[in-house]
Amino acid sequence: MKLHTAPTLTLTLALGLAGACTQGPHTDYESATEGETETETDATTGDGTSEGPTSDTSTGDPSTTAAGACGGADCGAQESCVADHCVPVDPGPIAAGCHPFMQGNCVYPWPSDVYTREDAGSPTGLRLDYKPELLPSNTAGDLFPADELTNHLDGFSPNSQIRFVVPGGVDGGALPGIDDIGSSLASDSPIVLVNADTGERFPFFAEVDATVPEQPDRQAVFIRPMRRLDFGARYVVGVRGLNTQKGAPVEPPPLFAALRDGLTTDVPELEALRDDFEDVFAALADAGVARDELQLAWRFTTLTRETVQAPARDIIPAITPLIEGGGLGFKVTHVDESDGAVAYTLKGTFTVPNCMTGDAGPGERLNRGPGGEVICEGTVEAPFTVGVPSAVVGAGAPVPAIVYGHGLLGTGEEAASVAKTFSAAIIIGTDFWGMSTGDIGNIVTMFESNFANGASVPERLLQSVVNFTTLGYVVASEEFRALPELQGPFESLIDAEQVHYVGGSQGGIMGGTVVALAPSLDRGVLGVGGANYSLMVWRSTAFEMLNSTWGAYHPDSVQREFLFSLFQSQFDFSDPLSYDDMLSAPLVPGGDKALMLLESIGDAQVPNISSELLARTYGMEMLDPPVYPVYGVPGTQAPVAGHSMLQVDTLNGPLPPKENLMPEEDNGAHGAAADGPGVQATIAAFLAGPVTNQCDGPCDPD
């Protein structure tokens, strides 16, 4: 095999680099409990949770370490042979399935095509292939259900939070930061993320994990793409020019150095990667990264659009003929009349197609046929709440109807309170099944059991899309508009041609999915919305309680973060980033789709980076003037007919940390975003057609 540098230099380099791992790979599974270390006989962390095999699991072929087999040396059980020299790389964990470059975690760097298998029937030619025993388990010994949640997928999530670990930690000062995303595309960026199929470099920011500063051997460097990665694409990560926290150059993992420098080893798992890595090095060279300067590199493949959209593509065309023109019926069960801001509050149920097993309740799964296709058969009842503002009762013309999406773990009953402040429309809400109040028990059980039956959450969210789609048709129907409480001097208060979507918080997140998929809803306001739960929850006060509950069953915070990142590939089935193409090419032809995203500066619940990620992926335009420019979101003062973004500065403080830390308190910016008259005027203008910023300058209290 061709060597890419002089043998004497590469050999010296490899031996020098090996010193970075002189304790052996067992240090990659150290205790999550401060001050504790793993014993030679215990493969669990100090809190009782497992991170995979340790150095005592060596199963290497004795013939590879026999005297004379490595330049005359007799390598030990926890050593490998590189270029006829023994280096302290334990082959045991690698033989058991850990990554040959592992540092900090058995399967790091992550995601990596090391954890795939070839499958000719897959659109990418690959399937994920995790061994559950290599992934973190909880205090009860429950394994992450990889066969259920990941191993059928044809690639990794395009929303992956990419990471690697350097023993002793990395000096983060040179990384492309959260406020300097554009620098990730600079020719001298220390980290490069490139689509190997197209050669395109992707924008990101990188940060050192701020949650465990006292554990530098476990501190990941996170690479956070700031646009959803392409579907079905091969991505290459290259790392160069980084220093440790002590200021010394980061030394590559010894087996990576062996690949980079063309040095042979006695590690069959590494040798199996050698040919593929020539493509990795070539892709980085094309991106301007020299092979000999690399400290680490690897490749991963994202799942295909075909895979992530398959359930929705089964569901929407199947249900639309059943519900268009009025739905399947509804029933009002309760009416409250008031002389306050809300004249009437109506509650009832409406009939929806059932695309799930059983009664579609919490914990149920999509109903699938023998080929995995989703089958919708039978019906179930979903709740609705209507808020009729007093201001519209005596209006001189029909007003829009707003199908409303509630906040995290809430209910559609929020519609009544929204009608108090948004008085220019009639508000109709229903529950986001999957993440509503009624789902709390199932969600807690999911976290307690290490994500067992976790797919029930995003799958029930897709049933919610069925419900919201149906509700859009119900609200526009003659029967609904003829309700006595919805009558005005000109017949119905509801303008059947103006049935729109507005969601807040979780409703602002899921709203992108709803509007993209629902034929009955063409325009939507995403109030304090965002995308990619694996990015946002660790910076959100809204996740604090669930995280605390989860911590009782999985005390290691580093492992919890990684498990949630693994689970993102399930959230992708309901994440708005998965359906951007359907805004312009809907499954069922209809009117032009348009979204307006409302971002609240300093939001402590939906972090701004997740809102801006959504805006970039959807190709939104900023309604000028902004509070601050957003990378990759061009501004305009011209009327926007398509997708737009409006920034609001409520001046609520303190601002959240820049690091991946939950804010210590909710500063109120999240809930106050739509309070200002200019913001409400902009929302109303958007619902009526092309929109400009209606605030007097940037949207703020001044």
Protein Blocks (a to p, Z undefined) as FASTA:
>chain_A
ZZfbdfklmmmmmmmmmmmmmnojklmmccfbghiacdfklcbdfkopaebjcfklpcbd
fklmgghilgoiacdfkbcceehiacdddfklmmnopafkbghiakbccddfklcccdfk
bmnlpacdddfklpccdfkopacdfklmmmmpgbdcfkbccddddehiaafklpccfklm
mlmmpmklcbdcddfknopacdddddddfklmmlmmlmccddddfbdcdehiacddddeh
iacfkopacdddfklmmmmnopacfbfklmmmmmmmmmmmmmmmmnopafklpgbdcddd
dddfklmmmmmmmmmmmmmmmmgonijodcdfbdcddfbfblbacddddddddfbehjlp
ghiacdddfkopacdedjddddddddddfklmmpcbdcddddddddehiafklmmmmmmm
mmmbccdddddehiafklmmmmmmmmmnnopaklmmmmmmmmmmmmmmmmmmmmmpmklm
mpmklccfelpabdfklccdddehjlmmmmmmmmmmmmkbmbdcdehiaehjllmmmmcf
klmmmmmmmmmmomblklmmmmmmmmmmmmmmmgmklmmmmmmmcfbdcdddddddddde
hiaklgfklmmmmmmmnopacddddfbdcehiacdfbdcfbbcdddddehiacdddfbdc
ddfbdehlmmmmmmpmklmmmmmmmmnmccddfbecjadfZZ
